[in-house]
Amino acid sequence: AERLDMLTDKYVWLCSDACANSQIFTDPETGKVDEKLRNKFAGMIGVKYQTGQGQMYEDFLDEWEKEDPFQYVGAGKRETSHYAPYAQDALHIYLKALFQASIIPGATITSDALVEAHKVANVSLMGLTGFVKMDDTGRERIRVFDIVNLRYDSLRADFTDFVIVGKWNETARYNGEGRYRDEIDRRFEFDYKLQFRDGTYDFPDLDVRNSFKYWSCNDGEEKTDETGKSVRLEKPDGQGANNIDKDYRCDEFIDCYNMSDEWGCPVSFPVLFIVYG
């Protein structure tokens, strides 16, 4: 990206949780942040699965922090993988459905039986990912992602990681009759403004185009549109076109209303037109 000159204000980088984390610019052995490398990623916007939340999750972290990391991989610190809270909640939901299916005398526990039990049980629980409510169409709170941003200010001077600036929510709509509609509310919710590579909070113009040359009939000269979008090229169809493609210049056809596109050419058609009528 650097070789292609793509680490500039003209680009906004979006990344999944695979690279929207401090590991991309942190030495895995020393834990030291490579500031030069980090600055190259400044302004990046990432999407991460939201980790656990709520009091149950905080209580879980209290216990997890006390566990022996040699016995339980990843223990001993106040954090888990993004997927651990979801895995635990999924297990609890499965066990509730299994219990519902097993209370039927003589029932054979199959995957279909578990699905049916899940519908009947209408499972709801307070889990590590917050309040989980299920019915026969699925989970009420379907997906929640954190929107993260690698900022120059990082909100705190001593913080070098990505900052959570908002979230993406997907929630099934409730119709008030004990069931959920098929429609899903999808929305962004931002707590902070996004900071971009130039250090500002102004959305950059990403409509980057190549510059091009054109002929101005009014001014009788070749010009350049550096932005590639400020000038609208017109077709020389006899309707008084002004800005035309540069290739119409000296093409032995009079394209401008004032014939400026053919003046000064090796074969000057305006002169021939005047001389021969």
Disulfide bonds with the S-S distance in Angstrom:
Cys15-Cys19 1.24
Cys217-Cys256 1.95
Cys250-Cys265 1.92
